[in-house]
């Protein structure tokens, strides 16, 4: 996936969702990863239940469905991609970054759980006092 934004100037960031991790935090889902091309940029995307209808609208439109079906049934074995590195190098590096992303996601989840436990403990102390 290529990401462009006016805030990025003329830069185009290449995202590879195969490398990212998904973590659940309370009522939210968080996608965590690092964009590596053309710069290294850690990011997280937080989604809640309210985002499902908008995402469904985008994913279930005819253009996307046709694209997915064409990709699934007419994919060439060595299809071109928009990554700058050789495919095998990209996959190897992607696996390494995926491991790092998973570790970051687990650390984030642990911090969230500790914060929730501390908050619950504080509430219990307040109620008992």
C-alpha positions, 0 to 999 in steps of 0.5 A: 500500500502506498500512503500519500498526504499533503502533510508529507510533502512529496513523500510517498510511504510504502506500507506492508500490512503483512509486517504489522501486528494487531493488538486488542486494548479494551474496546479498541483494536490497534495496528502497530508497525513500522513504515520502512520505505523511504524512511523508518516511521513507527505508527499505530492505528487505533480503531473502535466499533464506530469505525466498522461501518466506514471500513465496511463501506470502503471494503465492500464497494465494487471496485475493491471486491473486483480488485480482490477477486482479480488478485486472488484468481489471476495473480501471476507468480512473480507479480510486480510490486511497489517495494524498492528492495528485491522481493526475497530481501523484502520478505526477510527484512519484513519478518525481522520488523514483524518480530519487533512490531510484535514485541512492541505490541506486547509491551504496549498491551502489558503497559495497558493491562498494568495501567488498568489494574492500577486504576482498578486498585485505586478505585477499590481503595477509594471505595473501601475508604 
